[in-house]
């Protein structure tokens, strides 16, 4: 049963209490080695909850869960439930947690860039002399790296051939940089006199942000007449997974490379994309 934790008083007092509560929660998350992205997402969820309900109680948590289900996709609902569970745990208010909602597993992938479009985009970027973004998309498609991880890659990692990512529970996931990509990237880095530090920098010499990459990819869809639904950072991670499973077939290894907590998450790559399913059905069904 969840105890009640109230935010009461004047508007200014409430604001002060909420801000202090969020600061304490941030300290709790950072103490438990949560990633900066997780900290940001969890704080947003708690701030949203406290903006809707001034008392943490079982009834209000259930109301918040209903609110989330009415306004967001299941994955987002579960993410915010995890955030509130973590928050009540930090306050030592809960002996039980809100249950996640079940997410229906799809038997197909949606909006994955095709190998042909991936090759076409690479050629367009080479032709326009945009080697920075040529290597941005190539690293994502050849390593399976998340965009938040991509921006952390340094020249030292390329020279070494891999980058280790440390998770919140102190597990290490190794991102491998294939030999062909490593050789081409090192050649490019020598040409631009980059001998150390972050690989992907913007025009001001600062590391490119995930938002900056997303924005640039949107521009490429217009510039090169590509479908914007399939040109986004995670699409290239999907492309890596699809190619890997087709060439290797080791789903357990793929799950480790992608950093999935469960191999069940990885099984989606055993299925065809929705576009591929449609093409196959059109080709074979003539009755």
C-alpha positions in Angstrom: 0.0 0.0 0.0 1.4 3.4 -0.9 1.5 6.0 1.9 0.4 9.5 1.1 3.0 12.2 0.4 1.3 15.6 0.1 2.4 18.8 -1.6 0.2 21.4 0.1 0.3 25.1 0.9 0.4 28.2 -1.3 1.4 28.1 -5.0 4.9 29.5 -4.3 5.3 27.0 -1.4 4.2 24.1 -3.6 6.6 25.1 -6.3 9.5 25.2 -3.8 8.6 21.8 -2.4 8.3 20.2 -5.9 11.7 21.7 -6.9 13.3 20.4 -3.8 11.7 17.0 -4.3 13.0 16.9 -7.9 16.5 17.9 -6.8 16.5 15.1 -4.2 15.3 12.6 -6.8 18.0 13.7 -9.3 20.6 13.1 -6.6 19.1 9.7 -5.9 19.2 8.7 -9.6 22.8 10.0 -10.1 23.9 8.1 -6.9 22.5 4.9 -8.5 24.5 5.6 -11.7 21.5 6.3 -14.0 22.3 7.6 -17.4 21.8 11.4 -18.1 19.0 10.5 -20.5 17.2 8.3 -17.9 17.6 11.1 -15.3 16.0 13.6 -17.7 13.1 11.3 -18.6 12.4 10.2 -15.0 12.4 13.8 -13.8 10.0 14.8 -16.5 7.6 12.0 -15.5 7.7 13.0 -11.8 7.2 16.7 -12.6 4.2 15.8 -14.8 2.7 13.7 -12.1 3.2 16.4 -9.4 1.7 18.9 -11.8 -1.5 16.8 -12.0 -1.8 15.5 -8.5 -0.4 17.1 -5.3 -0.6 13.9 -3.3 1.2 10.6 -3.9 -1.3 8.0 -3.0 -2.5 4.7 -4.5 -5.6 6.3 -6.0 -3.6 9.1 -7.6 -1.0 6.7 -9.0 -3.8 4.7 -10.6 -5.4 7.9 -12.0 -2.0 8.9 -13.5 -1.7 5.4 -15.0 -5.1 5.9 -16.7 -4.1 9.3 -17.8 -1.0 8.0 -19.4 -2.9 5.1 -21.2 -5.3 7.7 -22.7 -2.6 10.0 -24.0 0.5 8.0 -24.8 1.8 4.8 -26.5 2.3 1.7 -24.3 6.1 2.0 -24.4 5.9 5.6 -23.1 3.3 4.6 -20.4 5.6 1.9 -19.1 8.6 4.2 -19.1 6.7 6.7 -16.9 5.4 4.0 -14.7 9.0 2.9 -14.1 9.9 6.5 -13.3 7.1 6.9 -10.7 8.0 3.5 -9.2 11.6 4.7 -8.8 10.4 8.0 -7.3 8.2 6.4 -4.7 11.0 3.9 -3.9 13.4 6.9 -3.4 10.9 8.4 -0.9 10.4 5.0 0.8 6.7 5.4 0.3 5.9 2.1 -1.5 6.1 -1.5 -0.6 4.7 -2.5 -4.0 5.0 -1.0 -7.4 2.6 -0.1 -10.2 2.3 -2.9 -12.7 3.4 -2.3 -16.3 0.9 -2.6 -19.1 1.4 -5.4 -21.5 2.8 -4.4 -24.9 1.6 -6.5 -27.8 4.7 -7.9 -29.6 4.6 -7.0 -33.3 5.3 -9.7 -35.9 6.8 -7.1 -38.3 9.1 -4.1 -38.3 7.9 -0.7 -39.4 9.7 2.2 -41.1 13.1 0.6 -41.5 15.5 2.1 -44.1 16.1 -0.4 -46.9 19.6 -1.5 -47.9 19.1 0.2 -51.2 18.1 3.5 -49.7 21.0 3.3 -47.2 23.5 2.7 -50.1 21.9 5.6 -52.0 22.1 8.0 -49.1 25.8 7.1 -48.6 26.5 7.8 -52.3 24.7 11.1 -52.2 26.7 12.2 -49.1 30.0 11.2 -50.7 29.0 13.0 -53.9 28.2 16.2 -52.0 31.4 15.9 -50.0 29.6 15.6 -46.7 31.9 13.0 -45.1 30.9 13.9 -41.6 27.4 12.6 -42.1 28.5 9.8 -44.4 30.4 8.4 -41.3 27.5 9.3 -39.0 25.1 7.0 -40.8 27.7 4.4 -41.6 28.7 4.1 -37.9 25.0 3.7 -36.9 24.3 1.1 -39.6 27.6 -0.8 -39.2 27.8 -0.9 -35.4 24.1 -0.9 -34.2 25.0 2.0 -31.9 22.2 4.2 -30.5 22.4 7.9 -31.4 23.1 8.8 -27.8 26.0 6.4 -27.8 27.2 7.5 -31.3 28.0 11.0 -30.1 30.3 9.6 -27.4 32.6 7.8 -29.9 36.2 9.1 -29.8 39.2 8.8 -32.1 40.7 6.6 -29.4 37.8 4.2 -29.7 38.2 4.0 -33.5 41.9 3.2 -33.2 41.1 0.5 -30.6 38.3 -1.0 -32.6 35.6 -0.9 -30.0 34.0 1.3 -27.3 32.7 0.1 -23.9 29.4 1.4 -22.6 28.8 1.1 -18.9 25.1 0.6 -17.9 23.4 1.7 -14.7 23.9 -1.7 -13.1 27.6 -1.6 -13.9 27.4 -4.0 -16.8 29.7 -3.5 -19.8 28.4 -3.5 -23.3 31.1 -3.5 -26.0 30.3 -1.7 -29.3 32.6 -3.1 -32.0 33.8 -1.0 -34.9 34.3 -3.4 -38.0 37.6 -3.5 -39.6 36.5 -1.9 -42.9 34.8 1.0 -41.2 37.7 1.4 -38.8 40.2 1.7 -41.7 38.0 4.2 -43.7 37.3 6.3 -40.6 40.9 6.5 -39.6 41.9 7.6 -43.1 39.2 10.3 -43.0 40.3 11.4 -39.5 43.9 11.8 -40.7 42.6 13.9 -43.6 40.9 16.3 -41.2 43.7 16.3 -38.7 41.6 14.7 -35.9 44.1 12.8 -33.7 42.1 12.6 -30.5 38.8 13.4 -28.8 35.2 13.1 -30.1 34.8 12.0 -33.7 31.6 13.8 -34.6 31.9 17.6 -34.1 29.7 20.4 -35.3 30.9 23.5 -37.0 31.7 25.1 -33.7 34.0 22.3 -32.7 31.5 20.8 -30.1 30.2 17.2 -30.1 27.1 16.8 -32.3 23.9 16.3 -30.4 21.4 13.6 -31.0 18.9 16.4 -31.8 21.3 17.9 -34.3 21.7 14.5 -36.1 17.9 14.0 -36.3 17.5 17.5 -37.7 20.1 17.0 -40.4 18.7 13.6 -41.4 15.3 15.3 -42.0 17.1 17.8 -44.3 18.6 14.9 -46.3 15.1 13.4 -46.9 14.2 16.6 -48.7 17.5 17.1 -50.4 17.8 13.5 -51.7 14.1 12.7 -52.1 13.9 10.0 -49.4 11.0 8.9 -47.3 11.2 10.8 -44.0 9.5 7.9 -42.3 12.5 5.6 -42.7 15.4 8.2 -42.3 15.9 8.7 -38.6 18.7 7.6 -36.3 17.1 4.4 -34.9 16.3 3.2 -38.4 20.0 2.7 -39.1 20.2 0.6 -35.9 17.4 -1.5 -37.2 19.3 -1.8 -40.5 22.3 -3.1 -38.7 20.2 -5.7 -36.8 18.4 -6.9 -40.0 21.7 -7.3 -41.9 23.4 -9.0 -39.0 20.7 -11.6 -38.4 20.4 -12.3 -42.1 24.2 -12.8 -42.4 25.0 -14.4 -39.1 21.7 -15.8 -37.6 23.0 -15.7 -34.0 20.2 -13.9 -32.2 21.8 -14.3 -28.8 24.9 -12.5 -30.0 22.8 -9.8 -31.7 20.9 -9.3 -28.4 24.2 -8.7 -26.6 25.6 -6.3 -29.2 22.4 -4.3 -29.2 22.3 -4.2 -25.4 18.8 -5.7 -25.1 17.8 -6.8 -21.6 15.8 -9.7 -23.0 16.4 -11.8 -26.1 12.6 -11.5 -26.7 13.1 -7.9 -27.7 15.6 -9.0 -30.3 13.3 -11.6 -31.9 11.5 -8.9 -33.9 14.5 -8.9 -36.3 13.6 -12.5 -37.2 10.5 -11.1 -38.9 10.2 -9.2 -42.2 9.5 -5.5 -42.3 6.0 -4.5 -43.1 7.2 -3.2 -46.5 8.9 -6.6 -47.2 5.8 -8.5 -46.1 3.7 -6.4 -48.5 6.0 -6.9 -51.4 6.1 -10.7 -50.9 2.4 -11.0 -50.6 2.0 -8.9 -53.8 4.4 -11.2 -55.6 3.1 -14.6 -54.6 -0.6 -14.1 -54.1 -2.5 -14.2 -57.4 -5.6 -16.2 -56.5 
